[in-house]
Amino acid sequence: MTPPLLQSLFSDPVLLSRIQAEADFALSEISDHIDALPAGARVLEIGCGTGFLLARLLELRPDLQLVGLEPIGGGFASFEQTLDRITTAFPSLTIHRIPVEDFGSSPDVAAFDFVFSLNVFEHLQDWRRAVNRVAALLAPQGQMLVLCPNYLVPYEPHFGIPTLYSADLAKKVFARRIAQVEQVTNSAGLWESINFISVPAFRRHCRAMTLDVTFERGMLAKMLDRLGTDPEFAARQAGIAGIARLFRALGGIWLSRRLPPDLDPYMKAHVRLRPPEAPDLAVC
């Protein structure tokens, strides 16, 4: 449950409802990792938005060192005033208003035990550079968790439109829809911020950087379940809610739990540093 103090810091009830729904989803996905961390562990959220989720985590685990990054880029300007209020109300939170690509270049920045990002990597100007930066920030046994859309599947969830396998073509065909969503949600520039990241591209880059990466199966099933249990999320995805209900009725849940990650419209990537190879003791 959201503490009353945290709720009082939002002047826009619609924004609060959306942020609460996303925070509840995020907590359900990261709670096992958070619970396993020892006291004093360092946690970094990439793209902390209003700071709401970090404040929730602070209430749950005040023994952790919580750090957030939020440059307030295009499409997210409405977050800034709330972020100001939350950082004032929760002074133990450390929020840096810079992109992850520019964070932690100083050698005195301590390593992080857990780094996570929810629905942010699809908006990063250079997500590959962000992965490289996080790899440099992870403790030896640390882990990064990335949750975001997989644009190999031709659907754009922020706008509820097919991408037609071409961002330029989708922008032309659905120009009115894009403009309408950006106006209603006060998120000018949201479409232009999307980089159309995909599971195969993320996998290739991690392997090229000698990082271990695995993708969780069954994320589509979680999204379908969420459509039935999260009214705020269902309202935002109203365009596909009917299709989702039909899919469930036809037994699609069984299939959705078995889809290979490449074909899942939402990805959950676990990234770890690859341990150094053990020395060959047989060779002197």
Phi, psi and omega in degrees: 000139181286127179300144180304323179300315182294319178297323184292345183276356179257124177271344182249108182296330178293315177298318179301315180299316180293317181293321178299316181297317180292323179293320178299317178296315181299316180299323179294333182269335184249354188301321180299320179290317180295316181298329184279350183284140177283162176303140180088354180297150182258130183235135180237128172254125178269119182077064186279359175059241180281349185087004185300312184295319178297322177295322176297317179296325179296322177294323183279321184226074180293351181275357179265156173265109188254127182232140178233151174240129178204101179277356183052072180273188181303136180090354184229020182298334182292346181282338196298313182296321178293321177300319177301315182293320182290319179293331176287320182285335182235074186296343179282348174283139176252115181242124176254127183265060178222158177292153178300328181299335183254006186264141169077021179286342178286137183293346182271005177282124182290153181287160181249141179274332180211128178236133179220159180210127182244116176054045180234323186299334178286351180252356183288140180297324180217088184292332178294317177296325178296318177300316179298319181294317179295320178303324179286341183263347184286141169292160184308322179257014182285171182214146172246138177240122180242124175240124180192168177298154174250106188277007167295329172277123190281068178215134180252108188287333179294326184251351179064042183227153172288145181269350176060021182058019178208113181298320182294317180293318179298321179297321179289314184292321186249031182303318181294317179297317180298314180297321181295313181297317180296325180288313183295322182266005180053049185228054179304133180092002183299314181300316183293340181280346186281130183256357176060046175299152180220160178301310181300320180293320179295317179298313181300318183292317180299318179295323178295331179269010182053043174256144174276127180225135174229153181240133182282134175279161171084014180292328177297319178299321177295320179295320178294319176297321182293327177299332180268347184240347183241096183301324181293316178295317180298322179294322179289332181251033184301331183296333181247001184299318180296318178297320180296318179297318178296318180300317179295316182298330181271010179085022184291340180300318179302315181292318184296332179283348184246002178298139171295147183307327181298333183258005178273130182290351179227136182243147173231105186255131175255121183239132178226156172290139177282126182296146178298146180293139178294143180294146178279100185288347181282347182255123181271000000 
